[in-house]
Amino acid sequence: MASSKEYLEFVLEQLSLLSDVSYRAMMGEYIIYYQGKVIGGIYDDRFLVKPTKSAVRLMPEAAFELPYEGAKEMILVDDIDNKEFLFELFNAMVDELPAPKKKRK
């Protein structure tokens, strides 16, 4: 099942306290970037983030879920209505994420 554009718009509105958030549509789902780094995505209308140490610390009770079959587990963000929490979460996670790989020409 693909994610809806409406859910993407809702998530982006919840992330509106952050600057430099972008997304890319990919096979019916959406990859979410923060400061150019992949931080998570929207899969089957669920907002999932990478399981960094900061994310686990800030969401100790959160469920780990598979975004799609064959993928690594990610953390389900259940406090999606709390913009201040999302601001704190993204800023805590960003330094733990790898820099994007350079594309070869």
N, CA, C and O atoms as a DFTB+ gen file, in Angstrom:
420 C
 N C O
     1  1       0.845      -1.185       0.000
     2  2       0.000       0.000       0.000
     3  2       0.890       1.248       0.000
     4  3       1.812       1.356       0.809
     5  1       0.621       2.156      -0.877
     6  2       1.401       3.390      -0.954
     7  2       0.898       4.405       0.076
     8  3      -0.252       4.356       0.514
     9  1       1.776       5.308       0.442
    10  2       1.409       6.373       1.374
    11  2       0.672       7.476       0.624
    12  3       0.900       7.700      -0.565
    13  1      -0.208       8.152       1.336
    14  2      -0.996       9.207       0.703
    15  2      -0.254      10.542       0.725
    16  3       0.538      10.816       1.627
    17  1      -0.525      11.350      -0.272
    18  2       0.035      12.697      -0.338
    19  2      -0.474      13.525       0.847
    20  3       0.234      14.403       1.339
    21  1      -1.684      13.250       1.299
    22  2      -2.250      13.975       2.439
    23  2      -1.457      13.701       3.714
    24  3      -1.218      14.615       4.504
    25  1      -1.046      12.444       3.921
    26  2      -0.260      12.132       5.114
    27  2       1.118      12.791       5.022
    28  3       1.634      13.296       6.020
    29  1       1.705      12.787       3.838
    30  2       2.984      13.482       3.640
    31  2       2.840      14.953       4.014
    32  3       3.673      15.487       4.746
    33  1       1.807      15.605       3.528
    34  2       1.592      17.024       3.829
    35  2       1.397      17.245       5.326
    36  3       1.881      18.237       5.872
    37  1       0.693      16.331       5.995
    38  2       0.512      16.423       7.445
    39  2       1.857      16.336       8.161
    40  3       2.142      17.148       9.042
    41  1       2.682      15.365       7.791
    42  2       3.995      15.202       8.425
    43  2       4.861      16.437       8.179
    44  3       5.518      16.928       9.097
    45  1       4.863      16.934       6.956
    46  2       5.666      18.120       6.650
    47  2       5.195      19.325       7.466
    48  3       6.015      20.140       7.889
    49  1       3.904      19.446       7.689
    50  2       3.390      20.531       8.539
    51  2       3.873      20.348       9.978
    52  3       4.216      21.325      10.644
    53  1       3.902      19.117      10.458
    54  2       4.373      18.851      11.820
    55  2       5.865      19.163      11.954
    56  3       6.339      19.450      13.053
    57  1       6.599      19.111      10.853
    58  2       8.035      19.401      10.853
    59  2       8.333      20.863      10.523
    60  3       9.484      21.216      10.268
    61  1       7.312      21.708      10.525
    62  2       7.461      23.086      10.067
    63  2       8.350      23.957      10.958
    64  3       8.763      25.031      10.522
    65  1       8.660      23.538      12.185
    66  2       9.580      24.300      13.031
    67  2      11.024      24.145      12.574
    68  3      11.892      24.925      12.968
    69  1      11.279      23.146      11.748
    70  2      12.626      22.865      11.248
    71  2      12.821      23.494       9.876
    72  3      11.903      23.541       9.057
    73  1      14.031      23.972       9.650
    74  2      14.349      24.418       8.294
    75  2      15.170      23.311       7.640
    76  3      15.728      22.455       8.326
    77  1      15.238      23.331       6.339
    78  2      16.038      22.371       5.582
    79  2      15.496      20.949       5.654
    80  3      16.269      19.993       5.697
    81  1      14.172      20.801       5.667
    82  2      13.526      19.494       5.555
    83  2      13.080      19.343       4.109
    84  3      12.491      20.255       3.529
    85  1      13.366      18.188       3.539
    86  2      12.927      17.917       2.176
    87  2      12.482      16.467       2.087
    88  3      12.641      15.700       3.037
    89  1      11.927      16.098       0.947
    90  2      11.484      14.722       0.761
    91  2      11.670      14.328      -0.688
    92  3      11.826      15.171      -1.573
    93  1      11.649      13.021      -0.907
    94  2      11.721      12.466      -2.261
    95  2      10.743      11.297      -2.328
    96  3      10.766      10.400      -1.485
    97  1       9.898      11.324      -3.328
    98  2       8.982      10.212      -3.553
    99  2       9.781       9.030      -4.095
   100  3      10.636       9.193      -4.965
   101  1       9.492       7.839      -3.570
   102  2      10.202       6.652      -4.021
   103  2       9.271       5.439      -3.919
   104  3       8.937       4.993      -2.822
   105  1       8.866       4.923      -5.056
   106  2       8.025       3.729      -5.143
   107  2       6.770       3.827      -4.268
   108  3       6.432       2.878      -3.561
   109  1       6.095       4.945      -4.315
   110  2       4.849       5.103      -3.580
   111  2       5.020       5.522      -2.135
   112  3       4.033       5.715      -1.425
   113  1       6.248       5.664      -1.695
   114  2       6.534       6.090      -0.327
   115  2       7.351       7.374      -0.391
   116  3       7.641       7.866      -1.481
   117  1       7.727       7.924       0.768
   118  2       8.459       9.186       0.801
   119  2       9.651       9.090       1.749
   120  3       9.507       8.694       2.906
   121  1      10.822       9.454       1.248
   122  2      12.031       9.520       2.064
   123  2      12.122      10.943       2.593
   124  3      11.976      11.898       1.830
   125  1      12.364      11.095       3.904
   126  2      12.454      12.410       4.532
   127  2      13.925      12.723       4.803
   128  3      14.652      11.906       5.366
   129  1      14.350      13.921       4.393
   130  2      15.724      14.384       4.577
   131  2      15.722      15.574       5.534
   132  3      14.812      16.402       5.525
   133  1      16.760      15.635       6.351
   134  2      16.978      16.801       7.203
   135  2      18.436      17.201       7.062
   136  3      19.335      16.396       7.305
   137  1      18.664      18.427       6.676
   138  2      20.010      18.937       6.411
   139  2      20.758      18.038       5.431
   140  3      21.958      17.805       5.571
   141  1      20.030      17.541       4.442
   142  2      20.614      16.717       3.392
   143  2      20.842      15.263       3.755
   144  3      21.340      14.496       2.932
   145  1      20.487      14.866       4.978
   146  2      20.695      13.493       5.425
   147  2      19.355      12.759       5.519
   148  3      18.346      13.341       5.916
   149  1      19.357      11.475       5.149
   150  2      18.142      10.669       5.284
   151  2      17.904      10.439       6.770
   152  3      18.737       9.858       7.465
   153  1      16.752      10.907       7.245
   154  2      16.435      10.779       8.662
   155  2      15.329       9.759       8.899
   156  3      15.194       9.213       9.993
   157  1      14.543       9.512       7.858
   158  2      13.450       8.556       7.992
   159  2      12.598       8.572       6.748
   160  3      13.059       8.905       5.657
   161  1      11.339       8.202       6.935
   162  2      10.451       8.188       5.788
   163  2       9.024       7.901       6.187
   164  3       8.717       7.618       7.345
   165  1       8.162       7.982       5.191
   166  2       6.751       7.669       5.362
   167  2       6.495       6.401       4.569
   168  3       6.691       6.363       3.354
   169  1       6.059       5.372       5.263
   170  2       5.815       4.059       4.671
   171  2       4.440       3.587       5.104
   172  3       4.174       3.466       6.300
   173  1       3.564       3.319       4.149
   174  2       2.197       2.886       4.455
   175  2       1.531       3.820       5.459
   176  3       0.889       3.371       6.409
   177  1       1.691       5.118       5.238
   178  2       1.139       6.159       6.115
   179  2       1.591       6.008       7.569
   180  3       0.830       6.261       8.503
   181  1       2.846       5.592       7.736
   182  2       3.495       5.557       9.063
   183  2       4.768       6.367       8.948
   184  3       5.504       6.240       7.970
   185  1       5.036       7.209       9.956
   186  2       6.253       8.019       9.964
   187  2       7.302       7.263      10.775
   188  3       7.159       7.096      11.986
   189  1       8.357       6.808      10.099
   190  2       9.419       6.027      10.715
   191  2      10.734       6.786      10.609
   192  3      10.993       7.455       9.609
   193  1      11.567       6.678      11.649
   194  2      12.897       7.299      11.623
   195  2      13.952       6.235      11.863
   196  3      13.666       5.155      12.379
   197  1      15.183       6.563      11.476
   198  2      16.298       5.638      11.686
   199  2      16.541       5.451      13.188
   200  3      16.355       6.386      13.966
   201  1      16.947       4.275      13.585
   202  2      17.129       3.982      15.018
   203  2      18.485       4.444      15.554
   204  3      19.318       3.621      15.934
   205  1      18.701       5.743      15.582
   206  2      19.937       6.280      16.149
   207  2      19.864       6.205      17.674
   208  3      18.793       5.992      18.241
   209  1      20.998       6.380      18.323
   210  2      21.018       6.363      19.789
   211  2      20.105       7.438      20.357
   212  3      19.390       7.193      21.328
   213  1      20.121       8.622      19.764
   214  2      19.272       9.715      20.245
   215  2      17.796       9.385      20.090
   216  3      17.001       9.665      20.987
   217  1      17.424       8.796      18.966
   218  2      16.026       8.446      18.739
   219  2      15.555       7.410      19.754
   220  3      14.449       7.516      20.285
   221  1      16.383       6.418      20.020
   222  2      16.036       5.388      21.006
   223  2      15.926       6.008      22.397
   224  3      15.034       5.659      23.170
   225  1      16.837       6.926      22.710
   226  2      16.806       7.585      24.024
   227  2      15.556       8.445      24.191
   228  3      14.945       8.450      25.260
   229  1      15.176       9.170      23.143
   230  2      14.022      10.060      23.221
   231  2      12.682       9.331      23.109
   232  3      11.648       9.857      23.522
   233  1      12.705       8.117      22.547
   234  2      11.469       7.338      22.394
   235  2      11.691       5.909      22.901
   236  3      11.622       4.960      22.119
   237  1      11.956       5.748      24.195
   238  2      12.312       4.417      24.715
   239  2      11.197       3.375      24.593
   240  3      11.479       2.177      24.572
   241  1       9.954       3.806      24.514
   242  2       8.832       2.870      24.428
   243  2       8.346       2.667      22.994
   244  3       7.397       1.916      22.765
   245  1       8.967       3.311      22.050
   246  2       8.489       3.265      20.663
   247  2       8.674       1.881      20.046
   248  3       9.597       1.140      20.387
   249  1       7.777       1.567      19.140
   250  2       7.821       0.289      18.435
   251  2       8.819       0.346      17.283
   252  3       8.953       1.366      16.607
   253  1       9.514      -0.763      17.074
   254  2      10.372      -0.921      15.904
   255  2       9.543      -1.641      14.848
   256  3       8.924      -2.669      15.122
   257  1       9.541      -1.088      13.638
   258  2       8.745      -1.665      12.561
   259  2       9.559      -1.703      11.274
   260  3      10.500      -0.932      11.091
   261  1       9.180      -2.607      10.400
   262  2       9.815      -2.704       9.087
   263  2       9.108      -1.751       8.129
   264  3       7.885      -1.797       7.997
   265  1       9.867      -0.893       7.464
   266  2       9.219      -0.006       6.499
   267  2       8.667      -0.782       5.301
   268  3       7.622      -0.433       4.752
   269  1       9.377      -1.829       4.907
   270  2       8.950      -2.709       3.824
   271  2       9.718      -4.014       3.987
   272  3      10.717      -4.069       4.703
   273  1       9.254      -5.042       3.333
   274  2       9.869      -6.361       3.459
   275  2      11.320      -6.330       3.004
   276  3      11.634      -5.823       1.927
   277  1      12.199      -6.875       3.833
   278  2      13.616      -6.942       3.514
   279  2      14.422      -5.751       4.004
   280  3      15.643      -5.731       3.848
   281  1      13.767      -4.759       4.595
   282  2      14.465      -3.564       5.089
   283  2      14.868      -3.748       6.548
   284  3      14.417      -4.674       7.223
   285  1      15.723      -2.851       7.018
   286  2      16.091      -2.832       8.429
   287  2      14.972      -2.156       9.215
   288  3      14.252      -1.304       8.694
   289  1      14.841      -2.554      10.486
   290  2      13.809      -1.962      11.325
   291  2      14.071      -0.479      11.561
   292  3      15.215      -0.030      11.641
   293  1      12.976       0.263      11.669
   294  2      13.033       1.683      11.979
   295  2      12.090       1.927      13.158
   296  3      11.325       1.045      13.547
   297  1      12.156       3.126      13.715
   298  2      11.341       3.458      14.881
   299  2      10.089       4.202      14.437
   300  3      10.169       5.183      13.697
   301  1       8.934       3.729      14.894
   302  2       7.669       4.389      14.616
   303  2       7.549       5.621      15.505
   304  3       7.630       5.514      16.729
   305  1       7.358       6.782      14.902
   306  2       7.179       8.023      15.661
   307  2       5.702       8.111      16.030
   308  3       4.847       8.349      15.176
   309  1       5.421       7.916      17.309
   310  2       4.022       7.930      17.735
   311  2       3.578       9.289      18.274
   312  3       2.380       9.526      18.423
   313  1       4.520      10.182      18.567
   314  2       4.185      11.520      19.067
   315  2       4.237      12.525      17.920
   316  3       4.845      13.589      18.030
   317  1       3.584      12.161      16.818
   318  2       3.641      12.952      15.595
   319  2       2.942      14.303      15.742
   320  3       3.219      15.218      14.966
   321  1       2.053      14.448      16.706
   322  2       1.324      15.702      16.891
   323  2       2.116      16.757      17.657
   324  3       1.671      17.900      17.762
   325  1       3.272      16.400      18.188
   326  2       4.059      17.294      19.033
   327  2       5.212      17.896      18.217
   328  3       6.269      17.279      18.084
   329  1       5.004      19.100      17.675
   330  2       6.017      19.741      16.831
   331  2       7.310      20.003      17.581
   332  3       8.393      19.865      17.012
   333  1       7.215      20.381      18.851
   334  2       8.417      20.659      19.643
   335  2       9.242      19.388      19.844
   336  3      10.472      19.423      19.794
   337  1       8.557      18.265      20.073
   338  2       9.265      16.987      20.212
   339  2       9.979      16.627      18.907
   340  3      11.133      16.198      18.931
   341  1       9.306      16.799      17.783
   342  2       9.919      16.483      16.488
   343  2      11.129      17.365      16.217
   344  3      12.122      16.901      15.657
   345  1      11.054      18.624      16.605
   346  2      12.187      19.540      16.490
   347  2      13.370      19.011      17.298
   348  3      14.494      18.956      16.800
   349  1      13.114      18.626      18.534
   350  2      14.167      18.079      19.408
   351  2      14.715      16.767      18.840
   352  3      15.927      16.556      18.812
   353  1      13.831      15.903      18.396
   354  2      14.229      14.602      17.854
   355  2      15.147      14.764      16.645
   356  3      16.223      14.168      16.605
   357  1      14.740      15.556      15.669
   358  2      15.540      15.717      14.453
   359  2      16.891      16.344      14.749
   360  3      17.906      15.919      14.197
   361  1      16.916      17.353      15.616
   362  2      18.187      18.001      15.936
   363  2      19.106      17.088      16.741
   364  3      20.327      17.206      16.637
   365  1      18.548      16.186      17.538
   366  2      19.372      15.221      18.261
   367  2      19.926      14.154      17.316
   368  3      21.057      13.699      17.486
   369  1      19.136      13.761      16.328
   370  2      19.526      12.677      15.424
   371  2      20.520      13.083      14.349
   372  3      21.361      12.276      13.955
   373  1      20.441      14.313      13.868
   374  2      21.131      14.685      12.635
   375  2      22.643      14.463      12.689
   376  3      23.236      14.056      11.690
   377  1      23.269      14.717      13.821
   378  2      24.723      14.541      13.903
   379  2      25.143      13.071      13.928
   380  3      26.306      12.760      13.672
   381  1      24.221      12.176      14.229
   382  2      24.532      10.743      14.259
   383  2      24.365      10.080      12.893
   384  3      24.764       8.930      12.708
   385  1      23.787      10.786      11.956
   386  2      23.525      10.207      10.639
   387  2      24.688      10.450       9.694
   388  3      25.344      11.489       9.767
   389  1      24.946       9.497       8.805
   390  2      26.055       9.670       7.871
   391  2      25.767      10.758       6.845
   392  3      24.616      11.005       6.484
   393  1      26.823      11.397       6.390
   394  2      26.699      12.393       5.326
   395  2      26.278      11.680       4.047
   396  3      26.618      10.514       3.846
   397  1      25.542      12.369       3.186
   398  2      25.152      11.733       1.929
   399  2      26.372      11.366       1.096
   400  3      27.381      12.072       1.105
   401  1      26.268      10.268       0.385
   402  2      27.360       9.830      -0.475
   403  2      27.432      10.721      -1.700
   404  3      26.409      11.143      -2.240
   405  1      28.646      11.000      -2.128
   406  2      28.851      11.808      -3.332
   407  2      28.495      10.980      -4.550
   408  3      28.850       9.805      -4.648
   409  1      27.789      11.608      -5.473
   410  2      27.406      10.900      -6.696
   411  2      28.540      10.990      -7.698
   412  3      29.161      12.040      -7.867
   413  1      28.799       9.879      -8.356
   414  2      29.828       9.850      -9.392
   415  2      29.244      10.400     -10.670
   416  3      28.065      10.208     -10.968
   417  1      30.079      11.084     -11.417
   418  2      29.627      11.637     -12.704
   419  2      30.026      10.750     -13.837
   420  3      29.731      11.055     -14.992
